[in-house]
Structure formats: structure tokens, C-alpha cells
Amino acid sequence: VKKNSKTELITWPGGRIITVQMNQNRLAPLRSKKVRQAIAYATNNVGISQKIMKGTATAAGQFSPKGYFGFNENLVPRYDIKKAKALMAEAGYANGFEATMIAPNNRYVNDEKIAEAFASMLAKIGIKVGLKTMPKAQYWDEFDRQPADFQMIGWHSDTEDSGNFYEFLAMCPNKETGYGQYNSGNYCNPSVDVLTMACQSETDFDKRSAMLRQIEQIIYDDAGFVPFHFENHSYVVA
């Protein structure tokens, strides 16, 4: 399409984020904030957007895409392999550790290639990842079962609002209420829960936006998940 002189390709960032969750209930090192931060610093999501997605994705540093009330302009991709190795050493895992990962291979654009790239990136800080990919028809049952330390998921807010990300992906998992239903990393910070619930009844846009941005900051500092990118929307004009 790009090479065709009779057509023009128009793209802009979408709202679906592709991420990896880190299961703190399964693997002890993942309970360390410094280890999770090291993993975030080891992830070259800008490189993934440019080389694997070929410019059809926008690297993410948070759940909220630009334009959402929760978007925090200070939370940017943080690839720094030197910093990642230092954090691993500070956490007592200078020699790394072994982990498992599952990902779909036909659900998201280039999902298998992204998972393979992520595993290779973690190898650079000593984390040896055993990766298993599978068709989406099999994947979601496995995702719910949580058989791996790292699990890939993509998410688009049904309400086009930041709160939807936190309610399903970041709140402490609660089977009775359904909050945190797709938080397979079992990340849990009570402050995130309190703020997310408060946002549901806050009608002052400025106050609510500030609260949502605070949630993003907390999750970013905790390295509650690994953000890859937002899949871009693409349209052709003839």
C-alpha cells in the first residue's frame, strides 16, 4: 500500500495495548519490585514497534493511550539494559533465573514474534525464558489457568476510558466482585484499588483525571506489568 502511488496509508495510535503480565504468585523473583523494574528496563518496546511492527504500533509506557484521561505524559518507555542489569544485581539476582511464558500465535499482530523478542531481551539480563505459543482457541483457557510466569494479553478499553484498564488488569484479583479478572500477574496494590473505585463516582473531570494519572504512576513505579505498544489503526485513502 505504501509503495502504490495511487493510495495513501494513514495510521495513528489505537487504544489496544499489548502487554505481558508477571505472575507474582508463581515465581518468587517477580515479587521483587526491582526485578520487575529490571524486566521493564530490559524490554526494548520501541525497537519492537519499529522492527517487528514496522511502524504500525506506538510504543507504550502505561495502560492509557494519549487522549485518555489517565494518560500521564511523564510515563514513557524506559529501555536501559545497563540499568536493568544493575537492578537485577541489587535485587540479588545478578545471575538471573529461569521462567516460563505463554503467548498466543494468531490473536494479535505479530504476537509470536513479539513474545520471542521479549524472551531474547530477558536473556540479556540472565532470565532464561521457556516460551510456549499456541492458537487463540487454546490460549484463553490456558491464560485463565495461569500455568506460566509470564503471560501475554492485549486489551482495549470497552468504555474508551482509563478506568477500564485498571478494573480488569490492575486491581487485586477478586473472584466475588470480578475486579482484576484478567490480572494473571496477580499484581496487587491496595492504593490502586482505592483510587480506581473512587474514580467510578468522581464527576469532576479534572479531579478524576488527576486520580487516573496517579494510578498510572503507581503502576509504573511498581512495574506492575510490561507494556509493549498500542496497535495503530490503519486506513487507506485512494
C-alpha positions, 0 to 999 in steps of 0.5 A: 500500500505504501509503495502504490502511488495511487493510495495513501496509508494513514495510521495513528495510535489505537487504544489496544495495548499489548502487554505481558503480565508477571505472575507474582504468585508463581515465581518468587523473583517477580515479587521483587519490585526491582526485578520487575523494574529490571524486566521493564528496563530490559524490554526494548518496546520501541525497537519492537514497534519499529522492527517487528511492527514496522511502524504500525504500533506506538510504543507504550509506557502505561495502560492509557493511550494519549487522549485518555484521561489517565494518560500521564505524559511523564510515563514513557518507555524506559529501555536501559539494559545497563540499568536493568542489569544493575537492578537485577544485581541489587535485587540479588539476582545478578545471575538471573533465573529461569521462567516460563511464558505463554503467548498466543500465535494468531490473536494479535499482530505479530504476537509470536514474534513479539513474545520471542523478542521479549524472551531474547531481551530477558536473556540479556539480563540472565532470565532464561525464558521457556516460551510456549505459543499456541492458537487463540482457541487454546490460549484463553483457557490456558491464560485463565489457568495461569500455568506460566510466569509470564503471560501475554494479553492485549486489551482495549478499553470497552468504555474508551476510558482509563478506568477500564484498564485498571478494573480488569488488569490492575486491581487485586484479583477478586473472584466475588466482585470480578475486579482484576479478572484478567490480572494473571500477574496477580499484581496487587496494590491496595492504593490502586484499588482505592483510587480506581473505585473512587474514580467510578463516582468522581464527576469532576473531570479534572479531579478524576483525571488527576486520580487516573494519572496517579494510578498510572504512576503507581503502576509504573513505579511498581512495574506492575506489568510490561507494556509493549505498544498500542496497535495503530489503526490503519486506513487507506485513502485512494 
